[in-house]
Amino acid sequence: MADTPLIQLLEVSQRYGSGAAELLALKGISLEIAAGEFVAIMGPSGSGKSTAMNILGCLDTPSSGQYLFKGAHVEALSRDQRARLRRRYLGFVFQGFNLLARTSAQENVELPLLYRGDDAKARRAAAHQALQDVGLAGWEQHTPAELSGGQQQRVAIARAIVTQPAVVLADEPTGNLDTQRSHEIMGLMMALNRDHGITVLMVTHEPDMAAYARRMVHFVDGRIAKDLPNPNPTLTAPPTSVAETV
């Protein structure tokens, strides 16, 4: 159905350990996310937000409850099926960039396509376009050591979107950046959501970064404490300077 949410978590719980050592990281959470949303996921350390993101990213399976993606029951998929879902529909952005140090920006961005089995010509064209989309046209042959932190995160975002995913999951994407670069990256994330229709799910502990999202979900003690629209999302970011000082 057209109105089926892109993502649904239904009474999802996650347990680690057993007996006296058991940790209940998620306590029966339910969450719906529509295609095209920009959602900030917030909460203190140990609140369950990272556990929820691991489940949403098909990196972990819940102990109980259901996870539906495009109506399919993800919790019932095999490890290989979840891997295929990740490759086809999901892109990931991490706080630490996770770029290969001795590899050019172009080659870093091509990696997901290499794993997917795309041919060299298609990989090059898609990576070039993704780098252009994040404002790094002309920087394809630079290695991470030749790029600033903000530029490295742009490469990481290009790598996340090169497969044209339905969802980008971003884990503290501005955590290693200064204030100016953080706002530039958030402006880019906002533009990808607005102009490309990519659903963005972002974990952050910074209220000024969460302010770019149109919805805020707050986790506390393994439960969703608040799930509210952002009435006044930040709509503009400081002007982007791609040619940053390296």
C-alpha positions in Angstrom: 0.0 0.0 0.0 1.2 3.5 -0.8 0.7 4.7 2.8 2.7 1.8 4.3 5.6 3.3 6.4 9.1 2.7 5.0 10.2 1.5 8.4 8.2 0.0 11.3 9.5 -1.2 14.7 6.7 -3.1 16.6 7.3 -3.8 20.3 11.0 -4.4 19.7 13.1 -5.4 22.6 16.8 -6.2 22.8 18.5 -8.3 25.5 22.2 -8.9 26.0 23.6 -11.6 28.4 21.5 -13.7 30.7 20.6 -14.1 34.4 22.2 -11.6 36.7 24.2 -10.2 33.8 21.2 -9.6 31.5 20.9 -6.1 30.0 17.6 -5.0 28.5 18.8 -2.4 26.0 15.4 -1.8 24.4 12.1 -2.3 26.1 9.4 -2.9 23.6 9.7 0.2 21.4 7.4 0.9 18.5 8.4 3.4 15.8 7.2 4.3 12.3 9.2 6.3 9.8 7.8 7.4 6.4 9.9 7.7 3.3 11.5 11.1 2.9 11.6 11.9 6.6 14.6 13.5 8.4 14.7 12.2 11.9 17.1 13.0 14.8 17.5 10.3 17.3 18.7 11.6 20.7 19.2 10.4 24.2 21.9 10.0 26.9 24.6 7.3 26.8 23.0 3.9 27.5 19.5 5.1 26.4 19.2 2.5 23.6 19.5 4.8 20.7 22.6 3.1 19.2 21.0 -0.3 19.7 18.0 0.9 17.8 20.1 2.2 15.0 22.0 -1.1 14.8 18.7 -2.9 14.4 17.5 -0.4 11.8 20.8 -0.8 9.9 20.4 -4.6 9.8 23.6 -4.9 11.8 21.7 -6.7 14.6 18.4 -8.5 15.1 16.0 -7.9 17.9 15.5 -10.4 20.7 11.7 -9.9 20.3 9.3 -7.8 18.3 9.1 -7.1 14.6 11.1 -4.9 12.2 9.4 -4.2 8.9 11.2 -2.5 6.0 9.0 -1.8 3.0 6.6 -4.2 4.6 9.1 -7.1 4.7 9.9 -8.7 8.0 13.6 -8.0 8.5 13.8 -10.0 11.8 13.0 -13.1 9.8 15.7 -12.7 7.2 18.9 -14.7 7.1 22.3 -13.0 7.6 22.9 -13.0 3.8 19.5 -11.5 3.1 20.0 -8.7 5.6 23.4 -8.0 4.0 21.7 -7.7 0.6 19.1 -5.4 2.1 21.9 -3.2 3.5 23.7 -3.1 0.1 20.6 -2.2 -1.8 18.7 0.2 0.5 20.9 1.6 3.2 23.9 4.0 3.4 26.0 4.6 6.5 27.8 7.7 7.8 30.0 7.4 10.9 31.6 9.9 13.3 35.1 8.6 12.5 34.7 8.8 8.6 36.1 5.2 8.2 37.9 6.0 5.0 40.8 3.9 3.7 43.9 6.0 4.4 46.0 5.2 1.3 43.0 5.2 -1.1 41.8 8.2 -3.1 38.4 9.8 -2.5 37.2 8.3 -5.8 38.2 4.7 -4.8 36.8 5.1 -1.3 33.4 6.1 -2.8 33.5 3.2 -5.2 33.9 0.6 -2.5 30.2 -0.2 -1.9 29.7 -0.6 -5.7 32.7 -2.9 -5.8 31.2 -5.1 -3.1 27.9 -5.1 -5.0 29.7 -6.3 -8.1 29.3 -3.3 -10.4 31.7 -3.0 -13.3 34.6 -0.6 -13.3 33.0 1.9 -15.7 29.8 2.1 -13.8 31.6 2.5 -10.5 33.7 5.4 -11.7 30.7 7.2 -13.1 28.6 6.8 -10.0 31.4 7.8 -7.7 32.2 10.9 -9.7 28.5 11.9 -9.6 28.3 11.3 -5.8 31.4 13.4 -5.1 29.9 16.1 -7.3 26.7 15.9 -5.3 28.6 16.6 -2.0 30.6 19.4 -3.5 33.9 17.6 -4.1 34.2 17.7 -7.9 37.9 18.0 -8.7 39.0 16.3 -5.4 38.6 12.7 -6.7 42.3 11.7 -6.5 43.1 13.2 -3.1 43.7 10.8 -0.2 42.2 11.4 3.2 45.5 12.8 4.5 45.2 15.5 1.8 41.6 16.5 2.9 40.3 18.4 5.9 37.9 16.8 8.4 34.9 18.4 6.7 36.0 17.2 3.3 36.6 13.7 4.6 33.1 13.5 6.0 31.8 14.7 2.6 33.7 11.7 1.0 32.1 9.5 3.6 28.6 10.9 2.7 29.3 10.4 -1.0 30.2 6.8 -0.2 26.9 6.4 1.6 24.8 7.8 -1.2 26.7 6.3 -4.2 24.3 3.2 -4.2 21.3 5.6 -4.3 20.0 4.2 -1.0 16.5 4.7 0.4 17.9 5.5 3.8 21.0 7.1 5.2 21.8 6.2 8.8 24.2 8.7 10.3 25.9 8.1 13.7 27.1 11.4 15.2 28.2 12.6 11.7 29.5 15.9 13.1 31.1 14.5 16.2 34.7 15.0 15.0 34.1 18.4 13.3 34.3 22.0 14.5 31.2 24.2 14.6 31.5 25.7 11.1 32.2 22.3 9.4 29.4 20.7 11.5 26.8 23.1 10.1 28.1 22.7 6.6 27.7 18.9 6.9 24.2 19.3 8.3 23.3 21.6 5.4 24.5 18.9 3.1 22.5 16.2 4.9 19.4 18.5 4.7 19.9 19.0 1.0 20.2 15.3 0.3 17.0 14.7 2.1 15.2 17.6 0.4 16.5 17.3 -3.1 17.1 13.6 -3.5 14.3 12.3 -1.3 16.7 10.2 0.9 15.3 9.3 4.3 17.8 10.4 7.0 18.0 8.9 10.4 20.7 10.6 12.5 21.9 9.9 16.0 23.2 13.0 17.7 23.7 14.4 21.2 24.0 18.0 19.9 20.7 20.0 20.0 21.9 22.5 17.3 22.6 19.6 14.9 19.3 17.9 15.7 17.6 21.2 14.9 18.0 20.5 11.2 15.7 17.4 11.4 12.0 17.7 11.0 11.3 15.2 13.7 13.0 14.3 17.0 12.8 11.0 18.8 14.2 10.9 22.3 15.3 7.7 24.0 15.6 7.2 27.7 16.3 3.9 29.5 15.5 1.7 26.5 12.2 3.4 25.7 11.0 6.2 23.5 10.3 9.0 25.9 9.3 11.6 23.2 8.6 11.5 19.5 7.7 15.0 18.3 7.8 17.0 15.1 10.3 19.9 15.1 8.1 22.9 14.7 11.0 25.2 13.6 13.7 23.2 11.7 16.9 24.9 10.8 16.5 25.6 7.1 19.8 27.2 6.2 23.4 26.5 7.0 26.4 28.8 6.8 27.8 29.1 3.2 29.8 26.0 2.3 33.5 26.4 1.4 34.6 23.2 -0.3 38.2 24.5 -0.8 38.8 24.4 3.0 42.2 24.7 4.5 43.7 21.2 4.7 
